[in-house]
Amino acid sequence: MIKSELIAKLATENPHLTVKDVEKVVSIIFDEMIEALERGGRVELRGFGAFSVRSRPARSGRNPRTGETVKVKAKHVPFFKSGKELRERLNADE
């Protein structure tokens, strides 16, 4: 599901809200999640999972085209850990 599909589904399920209102709400939620992660925080959605930020150290990499060794800078990357309920629902058929 992409963002526009989420907005369309929420607008359909909540006919008292306009599509613009739903779009604004979804954008605010995503912006707040991003800002929390930027501050080094963690975003937890019970039953779904938790987003956090992990640090990756600088390292030596390789250019696949030339085979040349290159330096890769240290960086921060988003990390998602699924919640128990999500894992159970995904594996319910097995």
N, C-alpha and C positions, 0 to 999 in steps of 0.2 A: 504494500500500500504506500502510495506517495502522499505528500502533504495535501495536494488538491483533492485527492480521493477522500482523505480524512475529513476535510472541510465539507465536502459534498455530503458525506454520510451523516455528519453531525447536524448539518443544516436540514437534512431530510427528517432526522429523528427529533428535531426541535423546531417545528414549523413557526413557533412564536418568535424565533430569532431570524434576522436577515443573514444572508450569506456573508455580507460585509462584517457583521457583528461576530459571526463564528470565526471568520478569517482573522479578525483582530484578536480574539481570545486565544486561538491556536498560536498565533505569532507571539503574543505576550508570554504564554507558557514556555515556548521554545526559547525565547530570549532570556527568560529568568533562569532556565536550566543552564544555558550557555554561560550566563554571568556567574552563576554559582560555581561552575566548573573552572571558570577563569580565576576565581578567588581561591582556588585550591580545594573547594568543598566537594561534597558528594551529593548526588541526587538519587533518592530512593523512591521508587514507585512500588508500594507493597503489592506482592503477588506477581509483579512483572519483572522487576530487577533493579539493579543499581548501576549508575554511571559514576565513574571517578576518573581521575587523571593520573597517569603513570609517567615517570621520567625514563627516557631512554638515554644512556650515556653515549658520548661521542665514540665513533668506531671507524675502522678502515673498511671500505667497501670496494667493489670492483665494477667498473663500467662494463656492462655485458657486450657492448658493441666493439670496444677496443681492447678489453682485458686490462686496461690501465687501473692501478690502485688509486682510489680517491678517498678523501677524508669526508666522513659524514658527521655533521654537527650533532651535538646533544639536542634532544627535543622532548616535548611533552606530547603525549598521545592520549586520546580518550579510550577508556576501557569500560566494557559492559559485562556485568555478571548477572546471569539470569536468576530470577527468583524461583523458589521451590514450586509454587503453584504453576508457573509457566512451564517448567521442566516436566512436571507431572502431566499437564494437559497435552504437551507435545508427544509424550511417550505413552499416552493412555491406550493406544491401539495395540501396543506390543504385548 
